[in-house]
Amino acid sequence: MRSTPDNAVEEIWKAFDTTRSLLRLDQAYLYILGIVGLKSLSDRGDDETVRWSEIVSESYDMGVTLNAALSRVEVAYPEYLGWFGDLDYNLKAFGDHKALNSFWQPVVSAIAKIDFAEMLDRDPLALHRLCIELSERVSLGSGARGRFEEPEGLAALMSALLAPRDGQTIYDPFCMNGAALLSASLLAKDRDPGAGLDLYAQTLDRKAAQNICLNMLVAGEHDTHVAASDIIRDPGFIDGRNVKTFDRILCTLPFGIKSWGGEIAQYDPFGRFVYGLPPATQGDFAYLQHCIASLADDGVLVAVVPLSLLFKERREGEIRRRIIEADLIEAVISLPPKLLLQTSVSTALLVIRRTKPEERKDKILFVNASKGFLPGRSQNILRDEDIAAIEKAYMTFSEKDKFSTVCSIKIIAEQDFSLIVSDYVIETPDLEVTLDLGEAVQELDRLRRQRAGQYERMNTMLAKLMEEGEGD
């Protein structure tokens, strides 16, 4: 994974510093992304729309000027229509035009120092990398209960397993900032510079939706569709009486959501819960079934799931059994601890394929990837070599001692349909055994003499007791 130029990230971080007096980091991030998007669009060749020189030289109404530039972008690019509705640089809360100028000018000056054209000359995908890195730093999703962002290494692994190709539709139904979708696009374009993907994101609220849109603006992704609503109660993408289907899906399932919409699911008009209705206070399998229902006939899903989903019993165990018996699960990959910054819950990757290749039917690959990572204080990191090892095991569907194994569904049924990786990938400790035969013979002789002595003492005691009994 190539990194973005340090100076670009640091200049953007300087822009954050100038906003701390009035805005929280997560608030400032959206406003700053808007300005970064304008500058990057100008540097990519459309200064006629942006008019960056007017923005930089504005000394009176900077807020009005920035708003006008975004309006021109919406007119020139209809696919961006509605993306900037909540982004008002002329808010009265910031003060009069003089106060607004003093607030926004340092931000604009910091971003003006970044030469995005030069970055793109050196790396055509630099802006994708920039957005992914910034999203991980800011971590906007940390405040959304039960919903988590994928760090850069994990998103890269999920993208590698999906192997997206030109023309495919990619969907993240629990999107927080668009970083995972950008990672999938990054991989596709890295392997095929002419590749284009249609990106679809659903998120819970408008703030997260705007975050996704602005990241896509900066990266130059035009074919992006964003919906802001609850996935169970109001799926954002539908096709007649069914939910829309996608070629590839990558996501992190929400963990531990109690009020997930069970009252709606039992009358679901889209028929998503064909493998069973989860308990009213446990939504994990409801979210997973939405993803399965959203898979195209040749679709692939890669989902981060809580480890408990792999062994839950009763009603959820029955749902898992039916999914396994339908031969949808292609791989289960245990992940290192502490990959997600916002939770310490143990996780795994599920790879689900609607139609498996013939040689993989009625089989599941188990991979123990829990030991391969770079340790960190608050968050562990997947390295390139860790990602490569997992990708190789999955792509070749191969077995490796203590790392991966392939099991038939029949064997999994004998394990009560548990998908815990350690039930199948056995880790035997490497024991170094040294045996001194002479010492072993001596120890055996000592134990024989000890037992003989105990036998003699027992005989003596029994004889004495018998004599005393006869005397009575």
Buried (B, 14 or more C-beta within 10 A) or exposed (E): BEEBBEEBBEBBEBBBEBBEEBBEBBEBBBBBBBBBBBBBBBBBEBBEBBBBEEBBEBEEBBBBBBBBBBEBBBEEBEEBEEBBEEBBBBEEEBBEBEEBBEBBBBBBBBBBBBBBEEBBEEBEBBBBBBBBBBBBEBBBBBEBEBBBBBBBBBBBBBBBBBBBEEEBBBBBBBBBBBBBBBBBBBBBBBEEEEBBBBBBBBBBEEBBBBBBBBBBBBBBBBBBBBBBBBBBEEBBBEEEEBBBBBBBBBBBBBBBBEEBBBEBBEEBEBEBBBBBBBBBEBBBBBBBBBBBBBBBEEBBBBBBBBBBBBBBEEEBBBBBBBBBBBBBBBBBBBBBBBBBBBBEBBBBBBBBBBBBEEEBEEBBBBBBBBEBBEEEEEBBBBEEEBBEBBBEBBEEBEBBEEBBBBBEBEBBEEEEBBBBBEBBBEEEEEEEEEEEEEEEEEEEEEEEEEEEEEEEEEEEEEEEEEEEEEEE
